[in-house]
């Protein structure tokens, strides 16, 4: 088959673009450098099925509606109704009711040109402002969300607390398999273990990271801020375990969740899978972040050290979605259409959405643009 659309990257973004394009009659080839599709949504094989990327899906978003229309929604579960612990002032306790009331009482709209911290300080005291900023870390992964655009952070705060988050049973690979099967069923060709050293000839969508797109194109304008985050994944013997599903550390901006409580298939019987994200300041070493994580676990799960069966940690850079600084919105991010036959669809492209939804929206916009009649 001679393709009339080449997609580089078979992550959620690339697979979504492949389905959209194939539905419109395009002959699609998708090239993926890894041995299987999924990109950052790959889930390793048992015994501990710890996602490499984002752990949840928002069922109130445009992409979920897109999946529903095609019968592609994966099996999902809600968070268990266990206590969510919050660490503040060095102490662990339940979610502070006064914090929830303060967030609910914020104005419905926030300014684009003002930082989140400055805006919050006009409405709440300094201690409450810093607590809200720490909560915003959960869905921005930024070491200091207070520096971000107030409008950007506030919109996402409202949505993240609205209750639309779900967890994919079996990990992200469950959804990746559904998308890959649909794409190939529509005639798309997915070539794994195929690294693309240069831009393909003809119409192309780069469904990669922005850094990879910049390398392939040589286009230095393909830049946008993103977070630097440390991730720590643990497989533990259960041994009863504490009575929480998630812990939010407002002091050190760490988020930990026992995903195997939501989905027992993620860990062997009698074991737990915990995945942790921790704020990582520019220049901060991984060892220093891991020390903070261990300190939190010592409080939240006494005895966890002797129960460890599997451990993985990494620093994630520029792969946690776009962040908008004061004075910018998603409209200011790198354009999807790069002129001629090239489209760039990344999590930091000029498209709306939350976290990875941005890349998926960019892919859909790219396919729509490619499907328009040629201008004369």
C-alpha positions, 0 to 999 in steps of 0.5 A: 500500500502506498500511503497518502498519510504518514503518521509518526508515533503510535501513542494515543494521539497517533492512533486516534489520528489514524482512526480519524484519517482511515474513516475519511478514506485515507490510506494510513501508515503509522510508524512506531519506534517501540516494539508495540503501540502505545507510546507513553500509554504502554503498560508493562506486562505482569506482575506489576502493570504500572502505566508509563504515563498518565494514570486516569482518563476524564470521562467528561471530555471531548475524547471520551465522547469520541470513544463512545461514538465508536464503541471504543470506551474501555472498561473503567472504574472509579476511585475506591471510597477510601480516605484521601489523606493530606499532608500539611504542616508535616502531619497526615490527616483527612482532606481539610473541609476548609480547603474545599470550601475555599476552592468552591468560593473562588470566582468562576473566572480567573484572568489569563494575564495574572499568575495563579498565586497573585490571583489567589492572594486577592481572594484567600490568605497566603496559607490557603493560597499555597495549599490550593497551588499544591493541589494544582500540582496533581494535574499540571505536574509543575514544581510551582503551579503558582507561577502559571496563568490563573485562567489555565490553572483555575479551569483545570482545577474546577474540572479535576475536582468535578469527579470525571476521572476514571481508571482504565482496567488493565492499564492503558494498554487495554485502551491502546489495544482497542484503538490499534485494532480499530485502526488496522480494521479500517485499513491503517498499517502500523509498523512497530520498531520503525524509527523515522530518521527524517521527515517522510515524503508526502502528507505527514502528522508528527504525533510525537513529543514536541522535542522529537518533532523539533529534531525531525523538522529542525524547526526551533519554534517548536517549543513550549513549557512543560513540567519536570516530574519525578515518578516512583512506582512500587510493587509491595506485599499488601500485609493489610496496608493502610486505609487510604487510596491516595495521599496528597502531600501539600508540603512537598507536592507529592501525589501517591495512589494505590492504583491496585485498589481501584483495579486489582489486575494491576498487581498479583494477589496479596500485593499492591501497586503504588504510583507516585508523582513528585514535583521536581524543581529545575536542577533538582536531582532524582536522588533528592526527590526520592528521599522526599518520597521515602519520607512521605511513605514512612509516614503514610505506610509504616513498614513499606520498606520491607514490603518492596517487591518491585521498584522503578523511578525516573525523571520525566521531562517535557512529557506531562502536557503543556503549561501556560504561563501568564499572558498565554493560552493554548492558542499561543502554543505551536501551531498544528499546521506547519505549512505544506503537507506537515502537521504536528500533533503533540501534548503541547500543540495549539489545541484545547484539553487537559494533559494528554487530551491536548495531543488528541485534540491536535490530532483530530484537528490535523486530520480535519485540516488534511481532509480539506480541499486544496486551496487554489 
